[in-house]
């Protein structure tokens, strides 16, 4: 497991890696555990964009997992392949701030229960 990436985000990346051949692009100057850039290996006719988890899963871990296409200049392509950003967004931002001390231990429990 990669220690610099949020566990929930990393687990969803592993699913995309296994099913669609996603690979992490290591070219970000600002390291954030909540966001990674990925490219898909083989030809994928329908690349998932938008929210990747259901409301029930998102409320359990506290975050939406979102995939979107990079469009800014040199960040849009990597070795001729389209780059996508995979990131976490809070489900309920106001509630998240209020219960932040409670959520942190739940994220680890959720990761272990959901993905083993």
N, C-alpha and C positions, 0 to 999 in steps of 0.2 A: 504494500500500500504506500502511496505517496503521502508523506507527512505534511507537505505544504499545501495540499488541496483539501478542502472541506470534505469530510467523509461521505455526506449525502451526494455531493457533486461527483466525487470519484466513483461511487457505486453506479451512478447513472452513466458516467463515461464508460465504465467497464461493460455495461450492457450494450451501449452503442458500438464499442470496440468489437465485442463478440458477434453482434448481429449484422453490423454494417461496415466493419473494418475501419472505424474511426481511429485517428492517431492524433496525439497532442502535438501542437506546434510550439516549440520552445523559442519564442522570440519576443516575449513581452519584457519591457524594461521595468515595469512596475508589477511586482509579484503580489497577487491577491489570492487568498484561499477561496474566494467566492466566484472566481471567473477563470476560465481557460479557453484557449483557442484550439479548434480541432479541424482536421480535414478528413474527408472520407476516402478510403482506399480505392475500391473498385467502383464501377459505374453503379450508382444507386438511383433508380428511377424516381423515387419519391423520398426526398430527404425531410425528416421530421423537423418542423419549425414551430415556434410557439411553445406552449406549456407541454412538458413531457410527462408530468405526473398528474394523477387525478386529485380532486379536491380532498378526498379522504386521506390520501398519502401525504399531500401537502400540509394539511392540518396536523397530521401525526408528527411530522418532522419540523414544521414551522416555515418551510420554504417551498416556493414554486421552483422547479427546474425548467429553465427556458433556453431554447436554442434559437439563435437568429443569425442571419447572414451578415458577414462583415462587408461594408461598402466603402470605407474610407481609403482612398489612394493605394498606397503600398501595402496596406493591411488586408486588402480584399482578396489577394491571391498569394499562394505559396507554392512555388515550383509548378505553376500552371493549374493548380487546383483551387477551387473556391474555399475560402476559410469561413468557418462558422464559430460563433462565440457561444459557449455553454456557460450559463451563470445561474446564480441563486438570487431569488427575490423574496422578501418576506411575504407571507400570506396575509397577515393582518399587521401592518407596521405599527399602529398605535398599541395594539395588544402585545406585540412582540417586545416593545420597550418596557412595558409594565411587567412582563413575566420573564424577561431575559435571564435572570439568575436561575430560573426553573428550566428553561429550554435547553441550556447547554448540556446538562446531564442526559436529557431526553434524546438529544440528537445521537449520542453514542449508543444508547439503548436501542433506538430505532434502527440504526445501521446494523447492529448485530442481529436483531430480531428479523429484519427484512431480508438481509443478504447473507447472513451466517458468518 
